[in-house]
Amino acid sequence: MTPEERFVKIENFLNTVAEHQAQMVEQIAEHHVRHEKAIQELTEMHKGVVIIVGRIAEAQQVTDLKLNTFTEKVNTLTEKMNTLTETVNVVAEQQRVTEDKLHALIDTVDRIIRSQGGDR
């Protein structure tokens, strides 16, 4: 191989390497553009997620307040129900005592009437 042929071969190789390098630079630039676009999209998505999470947190606070209020009302109703149950039990006992006294009165009146009826 003559020096000129070697020179042409090296020159062709260098041209091929230069073209390949230019293509690589172009591809890297394209990847960089896509990467930047992806970062922007992720940033926008992140902002959206932050907003949504904030709204969820606010809604959770409202729900917690309502749940606490509901719990307080249930506790109040439970206390009132217990008081009412106690009152009903007292009334039931008084009713039983009244019925016992009424039966005793009926028995007494019945004895008096029979004793008076027997005298006639």
VOTORSE-623258 format. One line per 4 residues: their letters; for each residue z, x negated, y of N, C-alpha, C, CB. Coordinates in nm, 4 decimals. Each point is the difference from the previous one (the first is absolute). Glycine has a CB too. Layout:
// VOTORSE-623258
a = Z,X,Y,Z,X,Y,Z,X,Y,Z,X,Y ~ ...
This chain:
// VOTORSE-623258
mtpe = 0.0000,-0.0851,-0.1155,0.0000,0.0851,0.1155,0.0000,-0.0907,0.1231,0.1221,0.1881,-0.1241 ~ -0.2090,-0.1508,0.2124,-0.0151,-0.0811,0.1201,0.1089,0.0386,0.0985,-0.2500,-0.0206,-0.0355 ~ 0.2764,-0.0692,0.1281,0.1024,0.0328,0.0989,-0.0364,0.1247,0.0788,0.0575,-0.2416,0.0160 ~ -0.1818,0.2615,0.0087,-0.0399,0.1195,0.0750,0.0260,0.1261,-0.0818,-0.1747,-0.1340,0.1213
erfv = 0.1488,0.1290,-0.2521,0.0264,0.1152,-0.0873,0.1499,0.0259,-0.0063,-0.2071,-0.0498,-0.1366 ~ 0.2819,-0.0591,0.1301,0.1464,0.0154,-0.0005,0.0459,0.0628,0.1302,0.0243,-0.1992,-0.1514 ~ -0.0793,0.1523,0.2609,0.0362,0.0553,0.1307,-0.0318,0.1480,0.0063,-0.0411,-0.2220,0.1060 ~ -0.0780,0.2630,-0.1552,-0.0393,0.1410,0.0018,0.0945,0.0806,-0.0886,-0.2416,-0.0633,0.0416
kien = 0.2746,0.0082,-0.1572,0.0895,0.0712,-0.0920,0.1384,0.0183,0.0627,-0.1266,-0.0946,-0.1968 ~ 0.1786,-0.0113,0.2590,0.1307,0.0090,0.0669,-0.0070,0.0977,0.1162,0.0529,-0.2365,-0.0662 ~ -0.1633,0.2295,0.1412,-0.0167,0.0910,0.1137,-0.0044,0.1450,-0.0485,-0.1244,-0.1795,0.1276 ~ 0.0514,0.2052,-0.2351,-0.0051,0.1373,-0.0569,0.1389,0.0440,-0.0465,-0.2396,-0.0372,-0.0730
flnt = 0.3112,-0.0559,0.0107,0.1350,0.0332,-0.0462,0.0907,0.0319,0.1182,-0.0315,-0.1477,-0.2009 ~ 0.0232,0.0658,0.3049,0.0816,0.0254,0.1193,-0.0381,0.1310,0.0667,0.0239,-0.2456,0.0329 ~ -0.1533,0.2777,-0.0301,-0.0431,0.1288,0.0559,0.0566,0.1158,-0.0825,-0.2113,-0.1076,0.0873 ~ 0.2090,0.0926,-0.2191,0.0557,0.1034,-0.0881,0.1495,0.0152,0.0247,-0.1760,-0.0494,-0.1733
vaeh = 0.2452,-0.0631,0.1841,0.1440,0.0039,0.0269,0.0263,0.0637,0.1362,0.0344,-0.2062,-0.1415 ~ -0.1139,0.1716,0.2400,0.0170,0.0559,0.1346,-0.0241,0.1502,-0.0013,-0.0713,-0.2184,0.1012 ~ -0.0337,0.2626,-0.1736,-0.0269,0.1444,-0.0099,0.1157,0.0709,-0.0712,-0.2494,-0.0450,-0.0042 ~ 0.2951,-0.0190,-0.1018,0.1124,0.0590,-0.0750,0.1239,0.0076,0.0882,-0.0935,-0.0900,-0.2161
qaqm = 0.1192,-0.0148,0.2909,0.1144,-0.0016,0.0896,-0.0152,0.1064,0.1087,0.0319,-0.2452,-0.0458 ~ -0.1518,0.2617,0.0989,-0.0246,0.1029,0.1018,0.0259,0.1389,-0.0582,-0.1712,-0.1486,0.1121 ~ 0.1267,0.1684,-0.2371,0.0251,0.1296,-0.0648,0.1506,0.0210,-0.0190,-0.2243,-0.0127,-0.1182 ~ 0.2938,-0.0929,0.0808,0.1451,0.0106,-0.0196,0.0700,0.0326,0.1318,-0.0135,-0.1637,-0.1910
veqi = -0.0293,0.0990,0.2984,0.0584,0.0273,0.1317,-0.0241,0.1456,0.0373,-0.0357,-0.2400,0.0707 ~ -0.0857,0.2876,-0.0971,-0.0342,0.1392,0.0303,0.0864,0.0951,-0.0830,-0.2367,-0.0687,0.0560 ~ 0.2526,0.0386,-0.1836,0.0817,0.0845,-0.0863,0.1463,-0.0031,0.0429,-0.1595,-0.0412,-0.1886 ~ 0.2065,-0.0749,0.2270,0.1380,-0.0112,0.0484,0.0180,0.0827,0.1266,0.0190,-0.2304,-0.1001
aehh = -0.1173,0.2251,0.1881,0.0064,0.0788,0.1237,0.0021,0.1487,-0.0329,-0.1220,-0.1816,0.1255 ~ 0.0375,0.2243,-0.2208,-0.0019,0.1405,-0.0409,0.1349,0.0397,-0.0600,-0.2485,-0.0140,-0.0415 ~ 0.3038,-0.0716,-0.0425,0.1307,0.0279,-0.0588,0.1075,0.0077,0.1088,-0.0710,-0.1157,-0.2125 ~ 0.0590,0.0288,0.3099,0.0962,0.0016,0.1102,-0.0075,0.1329,0.0765,-0.0183,-0.2516,0.0193
vrhe = -0.1043,0.2970,0.0068,-0.0181,0.1283,0.0704,0.0598,0.1129,-0.0828,-0.2106,-0.0853,0.1110 ~ 0.1812,0.0862,-0.2422,0.0553,0.1048,-0.0874,0.1520,-0.0087,-0.0064,-0.2110,-0.0026,-0.1354 ~ 0.2616,-0.1197,0.1332,0.1445,-0.0206,-0.0038,0.0650,0.0547,0.1271,-0.0321,-0.2045,-0.1442 ~ -0.0263,0.1734,0.2577,0.0539,0.0501,0.1273,-0.0032,0.1535,0.0030,-0.0774,-0.2112,0.1168
kaiq = -0.0344,0.2685,-0.1638,-0.0118,0.1457,-0.0033,0.1071,0.0595,-0.0926,-0.2492,-0.0174,0.0459 ~ 0.2700,-0.0449,-0.1602,0.1022,0.0474,-0.0936,0.1387,-0.0088,0.0629,-0.1430,-0.0725,-0.1936 ~ 0.1684,-0.0354,0.2663,0.1295,-0.0143,0.0683,0.0185,0.1098,0.1036,-0.0071,-0.2482,-0.0364 ~ -0.0985,0.2778,0.1128,0.0084,0.1073,0.0996,0.0273,0.1348,-0.0678,-0.1580,-0.1275,0.1506
elte = 0.0860,0.1536,-0.2612,0.0211,0.1254,-0.0722,0.1429,0.0088,-0.0536,-0.2436,0.0041,-0.0618 ~ 0.2924,-0.1136,0.0057,0.1370,-0.0011,-0.0513,0.1012,0.0181,0.1123,-0.0733,-0.1484,-0.1872 ~ 0.0452,0.0893,0.3021,0.0890,0.0159,0.1152,0.0053,0.1465,0.0431,-0.0521,-0.2356,0.0745 ~ -0.0641,0.3004,-0.0687,-0.0047,0.1415,0.0365,0.0723,0.0846,-0.1041,-0.2178,-0.0374,0.1191
mhkg = 0.1951,0.0056,-0.2464,0.0683,0.0740,-0.1060,0.1506,-0.0196,0.0105,-0.2008,-0.0249,-0.1490 ~ 0.2422,-0.0975,0.1787,0.1427,-0.0296,0.0149,0.0601,0.0824,0.1139,-0.0383,-0.2333,-0.0881 ~ -0.0337,0.2403,0.1999,0.0478,0.0804,0.1128,0.0156,0.1460,-0.0424,-0.1128,-0.1571,0.1629 ~ 0.0147,0.2082,-0.2372,0.0068,0.1379,-0.0489,0.1179,0.0213,-0.0924,-0.2461,0.0156,0.0208
vvii = 0.2680,-0.1116,-0.1096,0.1129,0.0110,-0.0929,0.1317,-0.0017,0.0766,-0.1348,-0.1128,-0.1803 ~ 0.1453,0.0270,0.2807,0.1223,-0.0068,0.0808,0.0254,0.1337,0.0687,-0.0354,-0.2468,0.0364 ~ -0.0695,0.3080,0.0167,0.0143,0.1300,0.0663,0.0452,0.1050,-0.1010,-0.1785,-0.0621,0.1679 ~ 0.1145,0.0638,-0.2840,0.0346,0.0987,-0.1026,0.1438,-0.0195,-0.0479,-0.2412,0.0098,-0.0711
vgri = 0.2795,-0.1347,0.0481,0.1369,-0.0278,-0.0446,0.0994,0.0441,0.1074,-0.0812,-0.1953,-0.1395 ~ 0.0473,0.1732,0.2650,0.0866,0.0452,0.1090,0.0166,0.1505,-0.0012,-0.0724,-0.1950,0.1354 ~ -0.0379,0.2658,-0.1560,0.0062,0.1463,-0.0057,0.0812,0.0466,-0.1199,-0.2223,0.0129,0.1139 ~ 0.2039,-0.0815,-0.2254,0.0780,0.0356,-0.1198,0.1487,-0.0236,0.0254,-0.1960,-0.0588,-0.1487
aeaq = 0.2283,-0.0499,0.2153,0.1407,-0.0290,0.0315,0.0584,0.1077,0.0910,-0.0452,-0.2462,-0.0242 ~ -0.0321,0.2885,0.1236,0.0464,0.1067,0.0893,0.0195,0.1300,-0.0777,-0.1196,-0.1084,0.1935 ~ 0.0235,0.1397,-0.2786,0.0109,0.1220,-0.0809,0.1199,-0.0084,-0.0929,-0.2486,0.0315,0.0114 ~ 0.2761,-0.1493,-0.0646,0.1143,-0.0175,-0.0880,0.1303,0.0224,0.0757,-0.1321,-0.1616,-0.1385
qvtd = 0.1375,0.1156,0.2630,0.1200,0.0218,0.0812,0.0218,0.1486,0.0232,-0.0326,-0.2225,0.1115 ~ -0.0750,0.2944,-0.0805,0.0101,0.1445,0.0201,0.0460,0.0666,-0.1289,-0.1815,-0.0075,0.1752 ~ 0.1236,-0.0343,-0.2868,0.0383,0.0557,-0.1298,0.1467,-0.0290,-0.0295,-0.2359,-0.0280,-0.0822 ~ 0.2797,-0.0932,0.1108,0.1407,-0.0356,-0.0218,0.0926,0.0876,0.0833,-0.0689,-0.2354,-0.0497
lkln = 0.0328,0.2579,0.1764,0.0824,0.0859,0.0856,0.0070,0.1418,-0.0558,-0.0627,-0.1395,0.1991 ~ -0.0531,0.1914,-0.2399,-0.0028,0.1349,-0.0560,0.0806,0.0068,-0.1295,-0.2254,0.0376,0.1041 ~ 0.2141,-0.1400,-0.1855,0.0735,-0.0028,-0.1260,0.1500,-0.0070,0.0261,-0.1948,-0.1122,-0.1123 ~ 0.2349,0.0334,0.2107,0.1420,-0.0079,0.0347,0.0509,0.1344,0.0503,-0.0272,-0.2430,0.0559
tfte = -0.0522,0.3086,0.0285,0.0376,0.1324,0.0500,0.0105,0.0984,-0.1150,-0.1122,-0.0481,0.2190 ~ 0.0143,0.0441,-0.3083,-0.0001,0.0887,-0.1165,0.1238,-0.0246,-0.0856,-0.2518,0.0043,0.0016 ~ 0.2842,-0.1311,-0.0239,0.1171,-0.0354,-0.0800,0.1272,0.0524,0.0651,-0.1184,-0.2046,-0.0839 ~ 0.1292,0.1899,0.2149,0.1177,0.0510,0.0714,0.0111,0.1516,-0.0151,-0.0179,-0.1896,0.1644
kvnt = -0.0955,0.2586,-0.1522,0.0017,0.1452,-0.0129,0.0376,0.0423,-0.1423,-0.1742,0.0160,0.1806 ~ 0.1228,-0.0876,-0.2792,0.0350,0.0312,-0.1391,0.1496,-0.0228,-0.0213,-0.2329,-0.0640,-0.0780 ~ 0.2859,-0.0441,0.1334,0.1435,-0.0268,-0.0123,0.0828,0.1096,0.0673,-0.0487,-0.2462,-0.0061 ~ 0.0038,0.2898,0.1234,0.0692,0.1084,0.0708,-0.0051,0.1285,-0.0818,-0.0576,-0.1055,0.2212
ltek = -0.0611,0.1366,-0.2748,-0.0133,0.1198,-0.0828,0.0865,-0.0093,-0.1256,-0.2330,0.0310,0.0869 ~ 0.2415,-0.1481,-0.1448,0.0842,-0.0192,-0.1179,0.1459,0.0246,0.0335,-0.1637,-0.1656,-0.0902 ~ 0.2079,0.1136,0.2042,0.1383,0.0235,0.0437,0.0248,0.1490,0.0224,0.0054,-0.2278,0.1070 ~ -0.1007,0.2941,-0.0407,0.0156,0.1431,0.0255,-0.0001,0.0782,-0.1312,-0.1120,-0.0272,0.2238
mntl = 0.0286,-0.0155,-0.3176,-0.0054,0.0675,-0.1297,0.1322,-0.0178,-0.0736,-0.2491,-0.0366,-0.0118 ~ 0.3063,-0.0817,0.0199,0.1304,-0.0234,-0.0631,0.1079,0.0868,0.0632,-0.0688,-0.2348,-0.0526 ~ 0.0664,0.2437,0.1856,0.0959,0.0858,0.0698,-0.0197,0.1452,-0.0405,0.0054,-0.1604,0.1929 ~ -0.1296,0.2038,-0.1977,-0.0303,0.1379,-0.0402,0.0464,0.0264,-0.1424,-0.1970,0.0016,0.1547
tetv = 0.1772,-0.0969,-0.2438,0.0443,0.0148,-0.1389,0.1509,0.0149,-0.0064,-0.1959,-0.1350,-0.0783 ~ 0.2656,0.0521,0.1567,0.1462,0.0119,0.0053,0.0421,0.1372,0.0519,0.0176,-0.2475,0.0369 ~ -0.0849,0.2951,0.0678,0.0311,0.1311,0.0582,-0.0255,0.1104,-0.1021,-0.0585,-0.0858,0.2298 ~ -0.0537,0.0777,-0.3000,-0.0319,0.1005,-0.1024,0.1057,-0.0022,-0.1104,-0.2469,-0.0231,0.0504
nvva = 0.2915,-0.0951,-0.0887,0.1045,-0.0098,-0.1019,0.1307,0.0631,0.0476,-0.1072,-0.2093,-0.0853 ~ 0.1425,0.1860,0.2123,0.1213,0.0611,0.0567,-0.0145,0.1516,0.0024,0.0421,-0.2054,0.1409 ~ -0.1592,0.2539,-0.0958,-0.0235,0.1451,0.0055,0.0042,0.0598,-0.1408,-0.1408,-0.0289,0.2082 ~ 0.0830,-0.0420,-0.3047,0.0007,0.0484,-0.1382,0.1440,0.0101,-0.0519,-0.2281,-0.1038,-0.0391
eqqr = 0.3092,0.0056,0.0706,0.1409,0.0039,-0.0429,0.0723,0.1170,0.0687,-0.0006,-0.2524,-0.0357 ~ -0.0249,0.2697,0.1654,0.0615,0.1127,0.0713,-0.0478,0.1329,-0.0584,0.0148,-0.1395,0.2096 ~ -0.1410,0.1462,-0.2453,-0.0568,0.1203,-0.0618,0.0715,0.0294,-0.1327,-0.2248,-0.0467,0.1096 ~ 0.2480,-0.0600,-0.1885,0.0693,0.0187,-0.1276,0.1427,0.0502,0.0220,-0.1407,-0.1816,-0.1015
vted = 0.2103,0.1231,0.2015,0.1363,0.0441,0.0313,-0.0014,0.1455,0.0455,0.0647,-0.2355,0.0635 ~ -0.1622,0.2692,0.0229,-0.0115,0.1380,0.0493,-0.0256,0.0967,-0.1156,-0.0879,-0.0858,0.2203 ~ -0.0016,0.0459,-0.3115,-0.0291,0.0857,-0.1157,0.1241,0.0180,-0.0861,-0.2386,-0.0773,0.0020 ~ 0.3149,-0.0321,-0.0214,0.1241,0.0110,-0.0778,0.0974,0.0962,0.0670,-0.0318,-0.2347,-0.0840
klha = 0.0462,0.2224,0.2155,0.0897,0.0906,0.0738,-0.0501,0.1431,-0.0051,0.0640,-0.1880,0.1512 ~ -0.1980,0.2052,-0.1401,-0.0584,0.1343,-0.0054,0.0253,0.0626,-0.1369,-0.1774,-0.0676,0.1668 ~ 0.1587,-0.0095,-0.2732,0.0267,0.0519,-0.1351,0.1483,0.0366,-0.0155,-0.1891,-0.1413,-0.0920 ~ 0.2775,0.0550,0.1478,0.1427,0.0298,-0.0060,0.0300,0.1287,0.0763,0.0525,-0.2458,-0.0193
lidt = -0.1175,0.2642,0.1385,0.0197,0.1217,0.0795,-0.0514,0.1220,-0.0756,-0.0197,-0.1339,0.2121 ~ -0.0977,0.1191,-0.2737,-0.0577,0.1111,-0.0766,0.0933,0.0374,-0.1151,-0.2344,-0.0747,0.0609 ~ 0.2863,-0.0267,-0.1304,0.0931,0.0263,-0.1100,0.1252,0.0698,0.0513,-0.0873,-0.2007,-0.1229 ~ 0.1390,0.1555,0.2388,0.1205,0.0624,0.0582,-0.0276,0.1446,0.0386,0.0760,-0.2238,0.0852
vdri = -0.1890,0.2473,-0.0155,-0.0352,0.1366,0.0416,-0.0217,0.0857,-0.1243,-0.1061,-0.0851,0.2148 ~ 0.0398,0.0300,-0.3135,-0.0256,0.0752,-0.1235,0.1318,0.0375,-0.0682,-0.2204,-0.1200,-0.0283 ~ 0.3166,0.0292,0.0237,0.1306,0.0305,-0.0603,0.0726,0.1071,0.0786,0.0139,-0.2330,-0.0868 ~ -0.0224,0.2216,0.2229,0.0691,0.1000,0.0853,-0.0596,0.1365,-0.0230,0.0498,-0.1738,0.1735
irsq = -0.1835,0.1817,-0.1748,-0.0679,0.1298,-0.0196,0.0344,0.0554,-0.1367,-0.1885,-0.0698,0.1515 ~ 0.1912,-0.0097,-0.2538,0.0310,0.0482,-0.1345,0.1467,0.0437,-0.0079,-0.1763,-0.1534,-0.0976 ~ 0.2609,0.0765,0.1668,0.1409,0.0388,-0.0057,0.0244,0.1282,0.0763,0.0641,-0.2390,-0.0210 ~ -0.1364,0.2622,0.1291,0.0135,0.1240,0.0756,-0.0658,0.1144,-0.0743,0.0048,-0.1290,0.2141
ggdr = -0.1123,0.1029,-0.2806,-0.0686,0.1017,-0.0750,0.0831,0.0442,-0.1207,-0.2192,-0.0949,0.0764 ~ 0.2941,0.0003,-0.1308,0.0829,0.0323,-0.1141,0.1201,0.0816,0.0401,-0.0763,-0.2065,-0.1099 ~ 0.1222,0.2001,0.2361,0.1154,0.0751,0.0504,-0.0395,0.1431,0.0250,0.0952,-0.2063,0.1036 ~ -0.2127,0.2413,-0.0871,-0.0394,0.1335,0.0390,-0.0090,0.0869,-0.1156,-0.1182,-0.0866,0.1874
